[in-house]
Amino acid sequence: MYYNLTESLKRRMIFELRTFWATHPKYRGIVDHIQGKYSFRERPQMGIVLKTSSANHVALAADNYQGLVHSYIHLAKVERPQGDAISGFFPGQAVEWVREDALAIQRNRGVFPTPPGIYYLDILAPGDPNGLPTSASFFVDPLVFVPDETATQLTPTEYVVQAGKFLANTLRVYQMPGNLELFPSGNYTADPSTGEITLTNPLTSQEYLSVEYKYPAESTGPWGLRENFSNNKAIPGVVLAFGRRIEAGDRVAVRVYGHRQPAALEYGGRWDINLDFDIIARDVFAQQEITDRTITWIWAVLRSRLSREGIEIENISMGGETEEIYDEAGDDYYYNASFSITAQTDWSMHVPVAACIRRVQPNTESNRQLAAMMTPAELADSDLSGITVVEDLGLNLGSYQDPFFRLGRETYETIK
């Protein structure tokens, strides 16, 4: 964790410093020599080197637990297919973390822009013969989940799902409004390729079918892939953060829900990190100007900008100046200066909570299968608890109507 934090902070500071000095007409040559180590092939005429001197952990809780995260999404590993040479799960390390894209949700008027489901990410290597790209990339294979859909009736016994297909063994059929689950063993037959459902016995005019199922949607990609880079286009509403553990053939999944729900346990805290900056130059006046301008810009401009992102620069202090011999015979020197900053930054880790209760049934599987084979009269005479004949519910069955969009004097919601 320590090196991940310090590396990220140094990379951010190097990026900001290079952007700042790239606009200076006299010191544009310093940009390529702003680095995190003394990794120069030849000693440059001028440069800035960043080093991490120390860091202190600031605990916000005894066990670092911060709370429960409610989100539309969470990251999940994918099990290898049966018959694969390697058993278990794919490494799933290409994506470091996922977060909601708040701007995309806002642009979509507060609605998550991607339908619920499981979105599989397949990582391809550069020049993969099975793919089109010449650089590392990934494809997204969606498995869309459709909950509580009213099936379209074709004939008294034939229905069809709106997607026109579904994945085998994912279809669930319910007789409504009694919420009575039907089973393929005796109540209906279904064709996954066409999405058609054929009932053994027709429903009454007051009843209808509610279905839930999953179906594979069209794959998207290839999407470009780089280390330590994010993507918010492949799955709208989802920010995919890729790290340095990208491996060809890896597979990972992003679970998307239709509404926010408990998705992960968050553990986090803060670190006080001390960064040292060494300025080197062949000219003493260049060394002084580079030092002064860098310190002033960090404290006056960059400090407030990073504060909005959770990086607080708490202190900045200047060190002394030194000289280093460049050419002893010519009495030529390098002129060095140093300063240090103390920055406080947050860290967090999400542990996914994958369990999700979609529906609660009042009886056991065997009792529900038995009830599904009964007629209403037989069901009324049975001793199956928790199952009620629709007519005994006391409801006037019909369509739900909004009183604000129909003629009448009702000013409250009603069921008719």
C-alpha positions in Angstrom: 0.0 0.0 0.0 2.8 2.4 0.9 4.6 2.2 -2.4 1.3 2.4 -4.4 0.4 5.6 -2.6 3.9 7.2 -2.9 4.2 6.2 -6.6 0.8 7.6 -7.4 1.5 10.9 -5.6 4.9 11.2 -7.3 3.5 10.5 -10.7 0.8 13.2 -10.1 3.4 15.8 -8.9 5.6 15.0 -11.9 2.7 15.5 -14.3 1.8 18.8 -12.7 5.3 20.1 -12.7 5.9 19.1 -16.3 2.7 20.8 -17.3 3.7 24.0 -15.5 7.3 24.2 -16.9 6.2 23.3 -20.4 4.8 26.9 -20.8 7.9 28.7 -19.7 9.9 30.0 -22.7 13.3 29.7 -21.1 13.0 26.4 -19.2 11.1 24.1 -21.5 14.1 21.9 -21.7 13.6 20.9 -18.0 10.4 19.1 -18.8 12.0 15.8 -19.8 14.3 15.9 -16.8 11.5 16.1 -14.1 11.7 12.5 -12.8 11.2 10.4 -9.8 14.8 9.0 -9.7 18.3 9.9 -10.9 17.7 7.8 -14.0 19.5 10.1 -16.5 21.7 8.5 -19.1 23.7 11.8 -19.1 23.7 14.4 -16.5 21.3 17.1 -17.8 21.9 20.9 -17.7 18.9 21.3 -15.4 16.3 19.0 -13.8 14.0 18.3 -10.8 14.1 15.0 -9.0 11.3 13.8 -6.6 12.0 11.4 -3.7 9.8 10.1 -0.9 11.5 10.6 2.4 8.9 9.2 4.8 5.3 8.6 5.5 3.1 8.3 8.6 -0.2 6.5 8.8 -3.2 8.4 10.2 -5.8 5.9 11.4 -9.4 7.1 11.2 -10.7 3.9 12.9 -9.2 1.2 14.9 -9.7 -1.4 12.1 -9.7 1.1 9.3 -13.4 0.3 8.6 -15.2 3.3 7.1 -18.7 2.1 6.3 -20.9 0.3 3.8 -20.9 1.6 0.2 -24.2 1.8 -1.6 -23.6 1.7 -5.4 -25.0 0.5 -8.7 -21.9 -1.5 -9.4 -19.2 -3.7 -7.9 -16.3 -5.8 -9.2 -16.3 -9.6 -9.3 -14.1 -12.4 -10.3 -15.1 -14.9 -13.0 -14.9 -18.7 -12.7 -13.0 -20.6 -15.3 -15.1 -22.8 -17.6 -15.4 -26.5 -16.9 -12.8 -28.5 -18.7 -10.2 -25.7 -18.6 -6.6 -26.8 -17.9 -6.6 -24.5 -14.9 -9.4 -24.8 -12.4 -10.8 -22.1 -10.1 -11.1 -18.4 -11.0 -9.4 -16.1 -13.5 -6.8 -13.8 -11.8 -9.1 -10.8 -12.3 -6.3 -8.4 -11.5 -6.4 -6.2 -14.6 -9.0 -3.8 -13.2 -7.9 -2.4 -9.8 -11.2 -0.8 -8.9 -14.5 0.4 -10.3 -16.6 3.5 -9.4 -19.7 5.2 -10.6 -19.3 7.9 -13.2 -21.2 10.7 -11.5 -21.2 12.9 -14.6 -22.6 10.2 -16.8 -25.4 9.6 -14.3 -26.1 13.3 -14.1 -26.2 13.6 -17.9 -28.7 10.8 -17.9 -31.0 12.7 -15.6 -30.1 10.7 -12.5 -30.7 7.3 -14.0 -27.8 4.8 -14.4 -27.1 4.7 -18.1 -26.3 1.0 -18.3 -29.0 -1.7 -17.9 -28.7 -4.2 -15.0 -26.6 -7.3 -15.7 -23.1 -8.8 -15.7 -20.5 -7.2 -18.0 -17.5 -9.5 -18.7 -14.2 -7.9 -19.7 -11.9 -10.1 -21.8 -8.3 -8.9 -22.0 -6.4 -9.3 -25.3 -2.7 -9.1 -25.8 -1.1 -6.9 -28.5 -1.3 -8.7 -31.9 -3.7 -11.3 -30.6 -4.6 -13.4 -33.7 -8.2 -13.7 -32.5 -8.7 -9.9 -32.2 -8.4 -6.8 -34.4 -6.2 -4.5 -32.4 -2.4 -4.2 -32.6 -2.1 -3.0 -29.0 -3.4 -4.3 -25.7 -7.2 -4.0 -25.5 -10.3 -5.5 -24.1 -13.8 -6.4 -25.1 -17.0 -6.2 -23.1 -19.5 -9.0 -23.3 -22.8 -8.0 -21.6 -25.2 -10.4 -20.0 -28.3 -8.2 -19.4 -30.6 -9.0 -16.5 -34.3 -8.3 -17.0 -36.4 -8.3 -13.7 -40.2 -8.3 -13.4 -41.1 -7.9 -17.1 -44.7 -8.5 -18.3 -44.5 -11.1 -21.0 -46.2 -10.3 -24.3 -49.2 -12.5 -25.0 -49.5 -14.0 -28.5 -52.3 -16.6 -28.0 -54.2 -17.8 -24.9 -51.2 -20.1 -24.1 -48.3 -18.5 -26.0 -46.2 -15.6 -24.7 -42.8 -14.1 -25.7 -40.2 -12.0 -23.8 -39.5 -8.6 -25.1 -35.8 -9.3 -25.8 -36.7 -12.1 -28.1 -34.3 -14.5 -26.5 -32.9 -15.5 -23.1 -30.0 -17.5 -21.7 -30.9 -21.1 -21.0 -31.7 -21.8 -17.3 -32.1 -18.2 -16.4 -35.8 -17.8 -17.0 -38.2 -17.5 -14.1 -42.0 -17.3 -14.7 -44.5 -16.0 -12.2 -48.3 -16.0 -12.4 -49.5 -12.6 -11.4 -50.9 -10.9 -9.4 -50.7 -13.9 -7.0 -46.9 -14.1 -7.4 -47.2 -17.9 -8.0 -44.0 -19.3 -9.5 -44.5 -21.6 -12.5 -42.1 -24.4 -13.3 -41.0 -25.9 -16.7 -41.6 -29.4 -15.3 -45.3 -29.1 -15.7 -46.5 -25.6 -16.2 -44.8 -24.4 -19.4 -42.2 -25.0 -22.0 -39.8 -22.3 -23.3 -37.5 -21.8 -26.2 -34.4 -19.8 -25.3 -33.5 -18.9 -29.0 -36.9 -17.3 -29.7 -38.0 -16.3 -26.2 -41.3 -18.0 -26.6 -43.2 -19.5 -23.5 -46.0 -22.0 -24.0 -48.3 -22.6 -21.0 -49.8 -25.9 -20.3 -53.1 -24.3 -19.2 -54.2 -20.7 -20.2 -54.6 -18.0 -17.6 -57.8 -16.1 -16.8 -58.5 -12.7 -18.3 -57.5 -11.1 -14.9 -54.1 -12.8 -14.8 -50.8 -12.2 -16.6 -47.2 -13.5 -16.7 -44.3 -11.8 -15.1 -40.8 -13.1 -16.1 -37.2 -12.4 -15.2 -34.3 -13.6 -17.3 -30.8 -12.9 -18.6 -29.8 -12.6 -22.2 -26.5 -12.0 -23.9 -26.3 -8.6 -25.7 -23.9 -7.6 -28.4 -20.2 -7.3 -27.5 -18.4 -4.0 -27.7 -14.8 -3.2 -28.4 -12.0 -3.4 -28.9 -11.3 -0.7 -26.3 -7.8 0.6 -25.9 -5.9 -0.4 -22.8 -3.0 1.2 -21.0 -1.4 0.6 -17.6 -2.4 3.1 -14.8 -5.2 4.4 -16.9 -9.0 4.6 -16.6 -11.9 4.0 -19.1 -15.4 5.4 -18.7 -16.7 4.7 -22.2 -16.8 0.9 -22.4 -19.6 0.6 -19.8 -21.5 3.9 -19.6 -21.7 5.0 -16.0 -18.8 2.9 -14.9 -15.2 4.1 -14.4 -12.8 1.2 -14.9 -9.3 1.8 -13.4 -6.6 -0.4 -14.8 -3.4 -0.9 -12.9 -0.1 -2.6 -13.7 -1.3 -6.2 -13.5 -2.7 -6.5 -17.0 -2.4 -10.0 -18.4 -3.5 -11.4 -21.7 -6.3 -13.9 -21.3 -7.5 -12.5 -18.0 -11.2 -12.0 -17.4 -13.1 -9.9 -14.9 -16.8 -9.0 -14.4 -18.6 -5.8 -13.4 -22.0 -6.4 -11.8 -24.6 -3.6 -12.5 -27.8 -3.3 -10.5 -31.0 -1.5 -11.3 -30.8 0.6 -8.1 -28.2 1.4 -5.5 -27.7 -1.2 -2.9 -25.0 -2.4 -0.5 -22.1 -3.2 -2.8 -18.9 -3.2 -0.7 -17.3 -2.7 2.7 -14.9 0.3 2.7 -11.7 0.3 4.6 -9.6 3.4 4.6 -7.6 6.1 6.3 -4.9 8.7 5.6 -1.2 9.0 5.1 1.1 12.0 5.8 3.7 11.7 3.0 6.9 13.8 2.9 8.3 14.5 -0.6 11.8 15.9 -1.2 12.5 17.9 -4.4 16.1 18.3 -5.6 16.7 21.0 -8.2 19.9 20.8 -10.3 21.2 23.4 -12.8 24.4 24.4 -14.4 23.6 28.1 -13.9 23.2 29.5 -10.4 20.6 32.0 -11.4 18.6 29.3 -13.3 18.7 27.2 -10.1 17.4 30.0 -8.0 14.6 30.9 -10.4 13.5 27.3 -10.9 13.4 26.8 -7.1 11.5 30.0 -6.3 8.9 29.6 -9.1 8.3 25.9 -8.3 7.7 26.6 -4.6 5.5 29.6 -5.2 3.4 27.7 -7.8 3.0 24.6 -5.6 1.9 26.6 -2.5 -0.2 29.3 -4.2 -1.8 27.4 -7.2 -1.4 23.7 -7.1 -2.3 23.4 -3.4 -5.9 24.6 -3.8 -6.3 22.5 -6.9 -5.2 19.3 -5.3 -7.2 20.0 -2.2 -10.4 19.5 -4.2 -9.2 16.0 -5.0 -8.4 14.9 -1.5 -4.7 15.7 -1.6 -3.8 18.3 1.1 -0.4 20.0 1.0 0.0 20.9 4.6 3.5 22.3 4.7 6.4 23.3 2.5 9.9 24.0 3.6 13.1 25.1 1.8 16.5 23.5 2.3 19.9 24.8 1.6 22.0 25.3 -1.5 25.0 23.2 -2.4 27.6 23.0 -5.2 28.8 19.9 -7.0 31.9 19.8 -9.2 31.2 19.4 -12.9 34.7 20.1 -14.3 37.4 20.5 -11.7 39.9 21.7 -14.2 37.6 24.3 -15.6 36.2 25.3 -12.1 32.7 24.5 -13.3 29.9 23.4 -11.0 26.4 22.0 -10.7 24.3 24.2 -8.4 21.8 22.3 -6.3 18.9 23.3 -4.1 16.2 21.4 -2.3 12.8 21.8 -0.7 10.2 19.4 0.8 6.5 19.2 1.2 4.2 17.3 3.5 1.0 16.1 1.8 -1.9 14.2 3.3 -3.8 11.9 1.1 -6.6 9.4 1.6 -6.6 5.7 0.8 -9.5 3.2 0.6 -10.2 -0.4 -0.3 -13.5 -1.9 -1.2 -14.4 -5.5 -0.3 -17.4 -6.4 -2.5 -20.6 -7.7 -0.9 -21.8 -9.9 -3.7 -25.0 -11.5 -2.1 -28.2 -10.0 -3.3 -31.8 -11.0 -2.3 -34.0 -10.6 -5.4 -37.2 -12.3 -4.2 -38.5 -13.9 -1.0 -40.8 -16.9 -1.3 -43.0 -18.0 1.6 -42.6 -21.8 1.0 -40.1 -24.4 0.2 -39.2 -25.3 -3.4 -41.1 -28.6 -3.3 -44.3 -26.9 -1.9 -44.1 -24.2 -4.6 -43.8 -26.8 -7.3 -46.8 -28.7 -5.9 -48.8 -25.5 -5.7 -48.0 -24.6 -9.3 -49.6 -27.9 -10.4 -52.9 -27.2 -8.6 -56.0 -25.5 -9.8 -57.4 -22.6 -7.7 -60.0 -24.8 -6.1 -57.4 -27.4 -5.2 -55.1 -24.7 -3.9 -57.9 -23.3 -1.7 -58.5 -26.7 -0.1 -54.9 -27.5 0.5 -53.0 -26.9 3.7 -50.0 -25.1 2.0 -49.3 -22.1 4.2 -48.5 -18.7 2.8 -50.2 -19.3 -0.6 -53.5 -17.5 -1.2 -55.9 -17.8 -4.1 -56.0 -14.5 -6.0 -59.8 -14.1 -5.6 -59.4 -14.3 -1.8 -57.1 -11.3 -1.7 -60.1 -8.9 -1.9 -58.7 -6.9 -4.8 -60.6 -5.6 -7.8 -58.2 -6.8 -10.4 -57.5 -4.5 -13.3 -54.9 -2.1 -14.6 -53.1 0.4 -12.4 -54.1 3.9 -13.2 -52.6 7.3 -12.3 -55.4 9.7 -11.2 -53.4 12.7 -12.5 -53.6 11.4 -16.1 -57.2 10.3 -16.3 -60.6 11.9 -16.1 -62.2 11.8 -12.7 -62.2 13.4 -9.3 -59.8 11.1 -7.5 -56.8 13.0 -6.1 -55.0 10.0 -4.7 -53.7 6.7 -6.1 -56.2 3.9 -6.5 -56.2 0.3 -7.7 -59.0 -0.5 -10.2 
